[in-house]
């Protein structure tokens, strides 16, 4: 166990499994959660023994979102009565919470997230920062923030439009706070696979993670970094960045090892790649 709210497991070689671990509170995100996620992913980003991450939630739901009772003291009760200082401090607090999910995106290891039951508010901020999203048939998603009187401010409004092709659907979800169920999530592209239950989903997530972990970490991590760079830049800028990236990353034994295995009709998982 990494901390009180997040547990870290090693279910297979080079695979790290992070579980939101507060099932008695529906994995609601309290102050400790926001801090532990940053510490956890900062560590994983530097860990050469980890090549891929799976994120899931303990219990029957993925997360009920922000723990309002725990967070209210910091967000709703400013320490000073000067407007400028109050606002400056509020901006610092919001930026700190944004960092909780930005570290997932910045982590060069691919992150597969597995969602069962409810994924509400901050849960949507979390999953949109992940690389591959899976869910169960009973999963539902809700951009809840307008229902509690605020605009979502830790990633959903910035990342969801990049994930779902329909801007109209994104606007509808964010402005009405209606629930989106698994079939619509799959149809819209929010998730790529739907499983009958949590057990099947976690097995599928770990199998997928094993496939990723079996490939060259130079290739896999370079792919993630460049996919995210390309999302936020023009095609020309993305190609230029890619050329600069691969002018050094192609100079690896992993390419020859992978090519040799391919010619011998062997899986890349049969190759021993050096740690990165």
Beta strands, then each sheet from edge to edge (+ up, - down):
strand 1: 6-12
strand 2: 15-20
strand 3: 52-57
strand 4: 110-115
strand 5: 118-120
strand 6: 132-136
strand 7: 140-142
strand 8: 180-181
strand 9: 193-195
sheet 1: 1+ 2- 3- 4- 6- 9-
sheet 2: 5+ 7+ 8-
end
